[in-house]
Amino acid sequence: MEWRGVAIRDTFAEAFDMYAARVVITAGSAAWARTAGQAMTGFATSVIGCKVEAGIEGDLDPAATPDGRPGISLLVFGVDQAGLTTRLLDRIGQTVLTCPTTACFDGLPDAASRAPVGGVLRHFGDRFQSSKVIDGVRYWRIPVMEGEFLIQETFGIQKAIGGGNLLILGADQKSALAAAEAAATAMRAVRGVILPFPGGIVRAGSKIGARRYKSMIASTNDAFCPTLRGRVGVDSALPENVNAVLEIVVDGLDRPAIEDSLRAGIDAACRPGVVAITAGNYGGKLGKHHFRLHDLCASWSTST
């Protein structure tokens, strides 16, 4: 299959089960809400090294926030509910509680599983904290030097999907990066997903384990490294006219959100200088969620 002259490989992106929470941060200004959001989602690219994957889902108008102030929505993903709860406590406590003018609310009110985030962080108030129940929901007011920090008692946790991906094969670095930037912008516009890596783009894609260092959980994806093409022991997946590869990883609250995001990314990445679009998988051994590229693009007309 081709789209605007770019080959779309007949393969699938392999993703796996995760758990997710949505955190809504409000503040006295949109700038302070984003500052808190950026701090909370820092160092959260991969559960391999960061124990959590997180990112900004989108900015929120005052009309869409619980307290009528400017806000931002974040998604945080973990491999299990207990671990995700711990990361929420750590990150909200260290980056949102400490940030001027902020308040923090749950963005998944219908989730059956609940994490006692505010119910634990309230202890920072050293018995000076107070609570209030509004419409059956408990909130905690924690005294701080600036005034009070308001936080919801529990946050919803739901099943989610992590690891959907695209690999953009470019003729050169400039072309691959321009395509990846366009794809990341289009993919972020879909609600319910995040792209956890810096700028949404990964240059250091990985494979499971390592050939030489057996203790490694992951190592460089040598099949897609242009500088290793032709090396003994490397089964390169790259044709001669590909000299740069960039990956986009997407985590989502559900399958439709990831499908919409991947579809938007493929469309945006099909531009001059891109040779092909493919995806990373391990033959179905890593996760049960398979996103087949040709199925995602089935409604498109074949183009040369």
N, C-alpha and C positions, 0 to 999 in steps of 0.2 A: 504494500500500500504506500502511496505517495500523497503528500499534501503540500501544495505550492513548491514542488520540486524537492521536497525533503522526504527521504525514505523513513517510514514508520515500521519498525521491526515487528515481526509476529512473535511477540513474547509477552510476559506479564510481570508486573510489579508485585512482589510478595510482601505482605504485611501481616502483623500479628496482633493478638489481643493485648489491650492495655486498659487502664482505668484513668478517668479524666475528671477534673474539677474545673468549673468556670468561676473566676474571681473577678468581681466588679469593684474597682477602686474609684472613688470620687475625691475631689479636692476643691480648694478655693479657686483654682484656675485649671484650664486644660493642660497647661504646661506642667503644673505640679502633679496632676494625675498621670501624665505620661512619664514624668521623672520616676515616680514610684513604680509604674509598670515596667519600665526599662530595668530598674534595679532588681525588681523581683524576678524577672525572667533572665537575668544574667547567668552565665555559666550553666546553661540548661539545654545543651545541644543534643546530648545523647545519654540514655540511661547507662551506657557502657562505662562512661567516666564521670557523669554528673549525677547519676541516680535518679534523674528526672528530666523530662523534656518539656519546655515551656516556651510560650511566645505570646505576643500581643495579637489578639483577635481583631480588635478594631476600636476606634474612638467612639464615645457615646455622647450624644447631645444631652443637655440637662433634662429634657422631657422624657428621656429613656432611662434615667437613673432613679434609684430609690429615694434619694434626698433632694432631687432637683438641681444638682450641681454638675459641672462638667465631669466626665468620667472616661474610663477605659476598661475594656474587657480583656481578660487574659484566660488562656487555657493552659492547664498544667496536667501532664501525663506521667503516670508511673506504672510499674509492672504489677503492683498489688495495692490493695486498699490501705494496708497498714503503712507501707512505705510512703505512699502518696500523702497520707495524713501527716506523717512526720515532716515531710518536705514543706507542706503547706504551713505548718506551725513555724518551722525554721525561717522560711522566706517571708511570710507575712510579719512575723515578729521582728525580724531584723531589718526589713526594707520598707514596709508600709507603716507599721506602728511608729517608726522613727522619722518618717517623712512629713514635713510641715503640711498642715491643713487636711490630711487625708482621712477617709473613712473607708470601711471595707465590708462588702456584702457578697452573699452567695448568688451565683448566676445560674444554678441548676435547682430551683425550688421543688421540682417534681421528682427529683432523684430519690429512690427508696433508701439508699445507703447514705448515712450522714456522718460527717467527721466533726468532732467537737473542737473546732478551731478557736472560736471566740471563747468557748467555755473553758479552754485551757489558758489562753493568753490573758484572760481576765486577772489571773493571779499576779501579773505584773503590777496591778493596782495596789497590791499589798493591803487588801481589805478595805481600801478606799473606793474600789470600783462599785458601780451600781448597775442594776438591770431594769429593763422595761420591756413589757410584752405588748406588741402591736399586731393586731389581726392574727393572734396565735403564734407569732414569731418572737423569740426572745433576742434582745440586743443587749450588748454590754457597753457601758460608758467607763472608759479607763482614764483616770486623771494623768495628764502629762504636763510638762512645764509650759506648753503653749496654750493648754486648755483641756480638751477631752478628745480621746480617740474612740470613735464609735465602730463597733464590729458586731456582726451577726454571730449568734452562738454556734450554729452548726452550718456546715457547707456540704452540698450534695456531691456525691461521687457516683459516676455511672460507668458502665462498660464502654470501651472505645476501641479505636484501631490505630496502630502506629506503624510507620515504616513504609507507607506508600511512596513511590519514588519515580523519578524520570532521570534518564541519562542523556545529556545533550552532546552529541559528537560534532565538533566544529573543525573547520579547515585550519583554523588558527585560534590563538587565545582570545584575541579581540572579538572575533565573530561568536565564539562560544559564550563569552561573558555577556555580550550584548543580548544574545538570545536568552540566556539564563535570567538576566535582569528583567527582561520583558515577561518571561514566563512567571517569575516570582511575583511580579506586580499583579498579573492576572489571577494567579492562584490565591493570593491573599485577599482578593475581593470577595471570595466565597466565604460566607459565614459558617462557623463550625469547624474551621481548620486553622492550623498554624504551620509555619515553616520554621522549625526550631534552630536551624544553623545560621551563622552570621549573614545577614542580608538575605536569608532564605536559600543560600547557595553553598554547596559542598565541593571543595576541590580535592579533598583527601578521602575519597570513597574507600570503603573497607570490605574485606571478605572475612568470613568466619575463620578464626584461628590463624595460624601462620605456618609456613613450610619449615622454617629453621628454628624459630623460638617457640617451643611447644607450650610455654606458659601464657602466651599471648591469647587474649580473648578474640582480638581482631587485628588485622594487619592490612597493609596497602592492597588495594584491588589491582594487582599487577596486570590482569587481563585488559584493563582499561587505561594503563599508564603508557602514553606514547613513547617515552624514553626507554621503555623496556621491550618494545616491539623488536622481535628478532633475537632476543636474548635466549640462551639455552635454558630450558626449563620453564619458559613462559609461554602459555597458550594464549596469545594475544587475540582479542576480539575486535581489533581495530584494523580497518583497511588503511592502505598507504596514504590516502589523502586526508586522514584525520590526525590532527596534531594537538588537540586540546579537548578534554572531556570535563564537563561539570555536571554535578548531580543536584537534584532538588528532592528533599525528603519532606513528606507531608504527613501530619498526624491529624486525625479527625474524630469528631464525636460519633459519627456513623458512616456507613458505606456510601450513601448518596452524596454526602458532603465531599468525601475524598474523590469520588468519581467526577463530580462537577469541577473540582479543583484541578485534577489531573487533565481533564479534557481542555479546560481553559489554558493550562500551561502548555500542552502540546500545540494548540493552535497558535499561541503567542510565540512559541519558540521556532516555528517553521518560517524561517526568514533567510535571506542570503548569507552564505558562509556556513550554514549548518548542513552537514552531510546526512545525518540520520538522528532519529530519536529512538531510544531503546529504554530498557528498565533492568533493574537488578533483581535477581532471584537466586534461590539455592535449590531449584528443582522441586519446590514445594515443601522442603524440610524445615524451613524457618517458621512459617506461619500459614494459617489456613485461609487467609484472605488474599485472593488473587485478582489483580486488576489487569485484564487483558487489553493491551493497547488498541488492537484492531476492533474490539467490542466497543471501546470508548469512542472510537472515531467512525463507527459503522454508518452513521447517518451522513457523513461527509461524502461528497463526490470525489472520486479518484482524480488527481490532478498530476500533470507532469510539468 
